[in-house]
């Protein structure tokens, strides 16, 4: 998980405990005010608007904690998200030439400039 961003909520269950005795996160969640987030705004404004940022934030919390579900809770509603991965294919990368790494030169170099003019 990232150093700066942590979910407001993590839901665990006693049915899911690691061999080391730690609880396994089942859901990661975030709290928002309904004046700042409402699920209808995502539908109205589309997936490229700023209203989708809380959803992206909750999904990133789920991915970071290894949870399959995420949620956003406000004073007006609860939005539950299921996080799945989807294979997207190789895209255009297979048709492009592969970049070759440039050799790294170590040491110092002296470059004299004879074109400097003082005015």
Secondary structure as UniProt FT lines:
FT   STRAND          9..17
FT   TURN            19..20
FT   STRAND          23..31
FT   TURN            34..36
FT   HELIX           39..45
FT   TURN            47..48
FT   HELIX           50..52
FT   HELIX           53..65
FT   STRAND          69..73
FT   STRAND          78..82
FT   HELIX           91..95
//
